[in-house]
Amino acid sequence: MDDLLEYKLPSPEYYREMRGSLRALNDKLDVHRKMLDRYSGIDMNATTASVQDRIESKYQQLASRFVEWTDI
C-alpha cells in the first residue's frame, strides 16, 4: 500500500519523447496511406456496375485462370 502513495509521475521529457514517437509513426502511416490511394487504381466513381456484377466479373477472371473452378 505504501508503494501506491510513493508513485511518481514520469518526467515531462518522457511524454515529450512519446509524443514525438507517435508523431513520427503517424507520419509514416500517412505516407503509406497516400501511396495506397495513389497506386491502388481504384476509382469508385468510374463504374456504374453494381457490386454484384463487379464481383461476378472478378470471379470469372479468376475462374478463367483456374479451370477446376469452372465446375463450381
N, CA, C and O atoms as a printed pandas DataFrame, in Angstrom:
     atom_number atom_name residue_name chain_id  residue_number  x_coord  y_coord  z_coord
0              1         N          MET        A               1    0.821   -1.191    0.000
1              2        CA          MET        A               1    0.000    0.000    0.000
2              3         C          MET        A               1    0.864    1.252    0.000
3              4         O          MET        A               1    0.513    2.251   -0.628
4              5         N          ASP        A               2    1.985    1.204    0.698
5              6        CA          ASP        A               2    2.868    2.365    0.740
6              7         C          ASP        A               2    3.443    2.672   -0.641
7              8         O          ASP        A               2    3.730    3.828   -0.953
8              9         N          ASP        A               3    3.613    1.625   -1.477
9             10        CA          ASP        A               3    4.154    1.835   -2.819
10            11         C          ASP        A               3    3.217    2.682   -3.665
11            12         O          ASP        A               3    3.667    3.453   -4.512
12            13         N          LEU        A               4    1.915    2.542   -3.440
13            14        CA          LEU        A               4    0.961    3.329   -4.206
14            15         C          LEU        A               4    1.068    4.814   -3.879
15            16         O          LEU        A               4    0.902    5.664   -4.754
16            17         N          LEU        A               5    1.342    5.113   -2.639
17            18        CA          LEU        A               5    1.452    6.504   -2.223
18            19         C          LEU        A               5    2.760    7.138   -2.688
19            20         O          LEU        A               5    2.848    8.359   -2.816
20            21         N          GLU        A               6    3.768    6.318   -2.940
21            22        CA          GLU        A               6    5.072    6.824   -3.348
22            23         C          GLU        A               6    5.228    6.871   -4.866
23            24         O          GLU        A               6    6.316    7.158   -5.364
24            25         N          TYR        A               7    4.179    6.599   -5.590
25            26        CA          TYR        A               7    4.252    6.595   -7.052
26            27         C          TYR        A               7    4.579    7.987   -7.563
27            28         O          TYR        A               7    3.976    8.976   -7.148
28            29         N          LYS        A               8    5.538    8.047   -8.464
29            30        CA          LYS        A               8    5.922    9.324   -9.047
30            31         C          LYS        A               8    5.547    9.317  -10.523
31            32         O          LYS        A               8    5.743    8.328  -11.229
32            33         N          LEU        A               9    5.018   10.416  -10.958
33            34        CA          LEU        A               9    4.680   10.547  -12.370
34            35         C          LEU        A               9    5.951   10.585  -13.206
35            36         O          LEU        A               9    6.980   11.088  -12.756
36            37         N          PRO        A              10    5.879   10.058  -14.410
37            38        CA          PRO        A              10    7.050   10.162  -15.292
38            39         C          PRO        A              10    7.374   11.624  -15.582
39            40         O          PRO        A              10    6.518   12.503  -15.480
40            41         N          SER        A              11    8.598   11.853  -15.936
41            42        CA          SER        A              11    9.044   13.229  -16.192
42            43         C          SER        A              11    8.394   13.772  -17.466
43            44         O          SER        A              11    7.971   12.997  -18.323
44            45         N          PRO        A              12    8.314   15.079  -17.590
45            46        CA          PRO        A              12    7.757   15.674  -18.815
46            47         C          PRO        A              12    8.530   15.259  -20.066
47            48         O          PRO        A              12    7.958   15.182  -21.154
48            49         N          GLU        A              13    9.817   14.993  -19.914
49            50        CA          GLU        A              13   10.629   14.556  -21.054
50            51         C          GLU        A              13   10.106   13.225  -21.614
51            52         O          GLU        A              13   10.124   13.008  -22.826
52            53         N          TYR        A              14    9.651   12.356  -20.742
53            54        CA          TYR        A              14    9.087   11.072  -21.170
54            55         C          TYR        A              14    7.881   11.295  -22.085
55            56         O          TYR        A              14    7.764   10.655  -23.129
56            57         N          TYR        A              15    7.000   12.189  -21.697
57            58        CA          TYR        A              15    5.814   12.462  -22.508
58            59         C          TYR        A              15    6.187   13.157  -23.818
59            60         O          TYR        A              15    5.565   12.915  -24.852
60            61         N          ARG        A              16    7.188   14.007  -23.771
61            62        CA          ARG        A              16    7.647   14.692  -24.975
62            63         C          ARG        A              16    8.199   13.677  -25.983
63            64         O          ARG        A              16    7.913   13.761  -27.177
64            65         N          GLU        A              17    8.991   12.721  -25.492
65            66        CA          GLU        A              17    9.543   11.682  -26.367
66            67         C          GLU        A              17    8.440   10.791  -26.927
67            68         O          GLU        A              17    8.470   10.416  -28.100
68            69         N          MET        A              18    7.469   10.455  -26.087
69            70        CA          MET        A              18    6.365    9.618  -26.545
70            71         C          MET        A              18    5.558   10.346  -27.617
71            72         O          MET        A              18    5.172    9.737  -28.614
72            73         N          ARG        A              19    5.303   11.618  -27.431
73            74        CA          ARG        A              19    4.565   12.405  -28.417
74            75         C          ARG        A              19    5.337   12.460  -29.739
75            76         O          ARG        A              19    4.750   12.345  -30.814
76            77         N          GLY        A              20    6.652   12.635  -29.647
77            78        CA          GLY        A              20    7.482   12.652  -30.848
78            79         C          GLY        A              20    7.455   11.320  -31.575
79            80         O          GLY        A              20    7.404   11.278  -32.804
80            81         N          SER        A              21    7.490   10.228  -30.814
81            82        CA          SER        A              21    7.430    8.897  -31.425
82            83         C          SER        A              21    6.093    8.668  -32.113
83            84         O          SER        A              21    6.046    8.126  -33.218
84            85         N          LEU        A              22    5.019    9.073  -31.474
85            86        CA          LEU        A              22    3.695    8.911  -32.078
86            87         C          LEU        A              22    3.544    9.767  -33.327
87            88         O          LEU        A              22    2.934    9.339  -34.307
88            89         N          ARG        A              23    4.090   10.955  -33.297
89            90        CA          ARG        A              23    4.029   11.831  -34.477
90            91         C          ARG        A              23    4.801   11.206  -35.640
91            92         O          ARG        A              23    4.332   11.222  -36.778
92            93         N          ALA        A              24    5.983   10.658  -35.356
93            94        CA          ALA        A              24    6.781   10.008  -36.401
94            95         C          ALA        A              24    6.047    8.795  -36.963
95            96         O          ALA        A              24    6.061    8.563  -38.171
96            97         N          LEU        A              25    5.411    8.028  -36.093
97            98        CA          LEU        A              25    4.651    6.866  -36.540
98            99         C          LEU        A              25    3.471    7.283  -37.408
99           100         O          LEU        A              25    3.218    6.670  -38.445
100          101         N          ASN        A              26    2.755    8.311  -36.998
101          102        CA          ASN        A              26    1.631    8.799  -37.803
102          103         C          ASN        A              26    2.097    9.319  -39.158
103          104         O          ASN        A              26    1.402    9.140  -40.158
104          105         N          ASP        A              27    3.259    9.957  -39.203
105          106        CA          ASP        A              27    3.802   10.432  -40.477
106          107         C          ASP        A              27    4.110    9.264  -41.410
107          108         O          ASP        A              27    3.830    9.333  -42.607
108          109         N          LYS        A              28    4.687    8.190  -40.863
109          110        CA          LYS        A              28    4.976    7.008  -41.684
110          111         C          LYS        A              28    3.687    6.384  -42.200
111          112         O          LYS        A              28    3.600    6.016  -43.371
112          113         N          LEU        A              29    2.692    6.265  -41.339
113          114        CA          LEU        A              29    1.415    5.694  -41.766
114          115         C          LEU        A              29    0.750    6.564  -42.820
115          116         O          LEU        A              29    0.118    6.052  -43.744
116          117         N          ASP        A              30    0.890    7.870  -42.686
117          118        CA          ASP        A              30    0.308    8.782  -43.661
118          119         C          ASP        A              30    0.953    8.604  -45.030
119          120         O          ASP        A              30    0.268    8.651  -46.052
120          121         N          VAL        A              31    2.266    8.400  -45.053
121          122        CA          VAL        A              31    2.953    8.158  -46.325
122          123         C          VAL        A              31    2.411    6.890  -46.975
123          124         O          VAL        A              31    2.162    6.874  -48.181
124          125         N          HIS        A              32    2.227    5.834  -46.200
125          126        CA          HIS        A              32    1.703    4.580  -46.745
126          127         C          HIS        A              32    0.266    4.748  -47.229
127          128         O          HIS        A              32   -0.104    4.205  -48.269
128          129         N          ARG        A              33   -0.541    5.494  -46.485
129          130        CA          ARG        A              33   -1.923    5.743  -46.918
130          131         C          ARG        A              33   -1.957    6.473  -48.256
131          132         O          ARG        A              33   -2.731    6.128  -49.149
132          133         N          LYS        A              34   -1.107    7.482  -48.375
133          134        CA          LYS        A              34   -1.057    8.242  -49.625
134          135         C          LYS        A              34   -0.607    7.368  -50.789
135          136         O          LYS        A              34   -1.132    7.484  -51.896
136          137         N          MET        A              35    0.363    6.494  -50.540
137          138        CA          MET        A              35    0.822    5.605  -51.602
138          139         C          MET        A              35   -0.282    4.643  -52.023
139          140         O          MET        A              35   -0.465    4.392  -53.214
140          141         N          LEU        A              36   -1.015    4.107  -51.058
141          142        CA          LEU        A              36   -2.124    3.211  -51.385
142          143         C          LEU        A              36   -3.183    3.935  -52.195
143          144         O          LEU        A              36   -3.697    3.392  -53.173
144          145         N          ASP        A              37   -3.512    5.146  -51.799
145          146        CA          ASP        A              37   -4.505    5.919  -52.538
146          147         C          ASP        A              37   -4.031    6.221  -53.948
147          148         O          ASP        A              37   -4.817    6.178  -54.894
148          149         N          ARG        A              38   -2.759    6.523  -54.092
149          150        CA          ARG        A              38   -2.226    6.917  -55.390
150          151         C          ARG        A              38   -2.114    5.735  -56.343
151          152         O          ARG        A              38   -2.429    5.862  -57.526
152          153         N          TYR        A              39   -1.665    4.580  -55.839
153          154        CA          TYR        A              39   -1.339    3.471  -56.723
154          155         C          TYR        A              39   -2.346    2.328  -56.716
155          156         O          TYR        A              39   -2.134    1.330  -57.405
156          157         N          SER        A              40   -3.414    2.440  -55.975
157          158        CA          SER        A              40   -4.372    1.330  -55.927
158          159         C          SER        A              40   -5.147    1.199  -57.228
159          160         O          SER        A              40   -5.577    0.100  -57.577
160          161         N          GLY        A              41   -5.334    2.291  -57.947
161          162        CA          GLY        A              41   -6.011    2.229  -59.239
162          163         C          GLY        A              41   -7.502    2.017  -59.127
163          164         O          GLY        A              41   -8.148    1.679  -60.119
164          165         N          ILE        A              42   -8.059    2.202  -57.968
165          166        CA          ILE        A              42   -9.492    2.008  -57.789
166          167         C          ILE        A              42  -10.172    3.370  -57.831
167          168         O          ILE        A              42   -9.864    4.263  -57.041
168          169         N          ASP        A              43  -11.091    3.505  -58.758
169          170        CA          ASP        A              43  -11.883    4.728  -58.838
170          171         C          ASP        A              43  -13.335    4.333  -58.614
171          172         O          ASP        A              43  -13.984    3.789  -59.508
172          173         N          MET        A              44  -13.830    4.603  -57.440
173          174        CA          MET        A              44  -15.172    4.148  -57.079
174          175         C          MET        A              44  -16.255    4.861  -57.882
175          176         O          MET        A              44  -17.369    4.347  -57.987
176          177         N          ASN        A              45  -15.965    6.019  -58.447
177          178        CA          ASN        A              45  -16.973    6.758  -59.202
178          179         C          ASN        A              45  -16.934    6.454  -60.695
179          180         O          ASN        A              45  -17.816    6.890  -61.434
180          181         N          ALA        A              46  -15.929    5.714  -61.149
181          182        CA          ALA        A              46  -15.753    5.484  -62.585
182          183         C          ALA        A              46  -16.732    4.457  -63.140
183          184         O          ALA        A              46  -17.085    4.522  -64.318
184          185         N          THR        A              47  -17.164    3.538  -62.342
185          186        CA          THR        A              47  -18.009    2.460  -62.848
186          187         C          THR        A              47  -19.445    2.618  -62.363
187          188         O          THR        A              47  -19.703    3.074  -61.249
188          189         N          THR        A              48  -20.359    2.229  -63.227
189          190        CA          THR        A              48  -21.768    2.264  -62.836
190          191         C          THR        A              48  -22.298    0.859  -62.585
191          192         O          THR        A              48  -23.478    0.687  -62.281
192          193         N          ALA        A              49  -21.434   -0.148  -62.709
193          194        CA          ALA        A              49  -21.854   -1.531  -62.488
194          195         C          ALA        A              49  -22.140   -1.747  -61.006
195          196         O          ALA        A              49  -21.532   -1.122  -60.137
196          197         N          SER        A              50  -23.069   -2.639  -60.747
197          198        CA          SER        A              50  -23.394   -2.941  -59.352
198          199         C          SER        A              50  -22.267   -3.754  -58.727
199          200         O          SER        A              50  -21.426   -4.316  -59.429
200          201         N          VAL        A              51  -22.263   -3.804  -57.429
201          202        CA          VAL        A              51  -21.243   -4.560  -56.714
202          203         C          VAL        A              51  -21.319   -6.026  -57.095
203          204         O          VAL        A              51  -20.289   -6.671  -57.292
204          205         N          GLN        A              52  -22.519   -6.558  -57.201
205          206        CA          GLN        A              52  -22.684   -7.962  -57.561
206          207         C          GLN        A              52  -22.093   -8.239  -58.947
207          208         O          GLN        A              52  -21.454   -9.272  -59.145
208          209         N          ASP        A              53  -22.295   -7.341  -59.895
209          210        CA          ASP        A              53  -21.735   -7.521  -61.237
210          211         C          ASP        A              53  -20.210   -7.462  -61.218
211          212         O          ASP        A              53  -19.549   -8.226  -61.921
212          213         N          ARG        A              54  -19.652   -6.560  -60.417
213          214        CA          ARG        A              54  -18.192   -6.465  -60.333
214          215         C          ARG        A              54  -17.601   -7.709  -59.695
215          216         O          ARG        A              54  -16.551   -8.186  -60.125
216          217         N          ILE        A              55  -18.264   -8.242  -58.671
217          218        CA          ILE        A              55  -17.785   -9.467  -58.030
218          219         C          ILE        A              55  -17.850  -10.626  -59.006
219          220         O          ILE        A              55  -16.913  -11.420  -59.094
220          221         N          GLU        A              56  -18.941  -10.729  -59.736
221          222        CA          GLU        A              56  -19.082  -11.793  -60.732
222          223         C          GLU        A              56  -18.001  -11.677  -61.806
223          224         O          GLU        A              56  -17.444  -12.687  -62.238
224          225         N          SER        A              57  -17.706  -10.466  -62.230
225          226        CA          SER        A              57  -16.663  -10.249  -63.234
226          227         C          SER        A              57  -15.299  -10.689  -62.713
227          228         O          SER        A              57  -14.548  -11.357  -63.425
228          229         N          LYS        A              58  -14.977  -10.320  -61.483
229          230        CA          LYS        A              58  -13.698  -10.730  -60.890
230          231         C          LYS        A              58  -13.635  -12.244  -60.740
231          232         O          LYS        A              58  -12.586  -12.846  -60.968
232          233         N          TYR        A              59  -14.742  -12.861  -60.360
233          234        CA          TYR        A              59  -14.774  -14.312  -60.225
234          235         C          TYR        A              59  -14.526  -14.971  -61.577
235          236         O          TYR        A              59  -13.788  -15.953  -61.661
236          237         N          GLN        A              60  -15.129  -14.446  -62.625
237          238        CA          GLN        A              60  -14.932  -15.012  -63.962
238          239         C          GLN        A              60  -13.476  -14.864  -64.406
239          240         O          GLN        A              60  -12.933  -15.756  -65.058
240          241         N          GLN        A              61  -12.851  -13.753  -64.061
241          242        CA          GLN        A              61  -11.437  -13.578  -64.394
242          243         C          GLN        A              61  -10.581  -14.626  -63.702
243          244         O          GLN        A              61   -9.683  -15.205  -64.312
244          245         N          LEU        A              62  -10.862  -14.869  -62.427
245          246        CA          LEU        A              62  -10.111  -15.890  -61.699
246          247         C          LEU        A              62  -10.428  -17.285  -62.207
247          248         O          LEU        A              62   -9.533  -18.120  -62.330
248          249         N          ALA        A              63  -11.680  -17.540  -62.501
249          250        CA          ALA        A              63  -12.087  -18.866  -62.968
250          251         C          ALA        A              63  -11.435  -19.195  -64.303
251          252         O          ALA        A              63  -11.132  -20.358  -64.570
252          253         N          SER        A              64  -11.217  -18.197  -65.140
253          254        CA          SER        A              64  -10.562  -18.464  -66.421
254          255         C          SER        A              64   -9.105  -18.883  -66.219
255          256         O          SER        A              64   -8.534  -19.567  -67.068
256          257         N          ARG        A              65   -8.512  -18.484  -65.117
257          258        CA          ARG        A              65   -7.133  -18.888  -64.819
258          259         C          ARG        A              65   -7.067  -20.283  -64.216
259          260         O          ARG        A              65   -6.088  -21.004  -64.408
260          261         N          PHE        A              66   -8.103  -20.656  -63.492
261          262        CA          PHE        A              66   -8.126  -21.941  -62.811
262          263         C          PHE        A              66   -9.292  -22.758  -63.354
263          264         O          PHE        A              66  -10.449  -22.513  -63.011
264          265         N          VAL        A              67   -8.981  -23.716  -64.192
265          266        CA          VAL        A              67  -10.016  -24.492  -64.878
266          267         C          VAL        A              67  -10.888  -25.253  -63.885
267          268         O          VAL        A              67  -12.090  -25.392  -64.108
268          269         N          GLU        A              68  -10.311  -25.744  -62.804
269          270        CA          GLU        A              68  -11.095  -26.531  -61.850
270          271         C          GLU        A              68  -12.166  -25.704  -61.160
271          272         O          GLU        A              68  -13.089  -26.286  -60.590
272          273         N          TRP        A              69  -12.095  -24.399  -61.180
273          274        CA          TRP        A              69  -13.106  -23.553  -60.561
274          275         C          TRP        A              69  -14.365  -23.446  -61.407
275          276         O          TRP        A              69  -15.418  -23.081  -60.884
276          277         N          THR        A              70  -14.291  -23.745  -62.666
277          278        CA          THR        A              70  -15.443  -23.545  -63.543
278          279         C          THR        A              70  -16.563  -24.527  -63.248
279          280         O          THR        A              70  -17.700  -24.298  -63.661
280          281         N          ASP        A              71  -16.275  -25.613  -62.545
281          282        CA          ASP        A              71  -17.304  -26.604  -62.222
282          283         C          ASP        A              71  -18.072  -26.253  -60.961
283          284         O          ASP        A              71  -19.018  -26.957  -60.609
284          285         N          ILE        A              72  -17.703  -25.211  -60.289
285          286        CA          ILE        A              72  -18.358  -24.834  -59.025
286          287         C          ILE        A              72  -19.696  -24.204  -59.304
287          288         O          ILE        A              72  -20.403  -23.818  -58.374
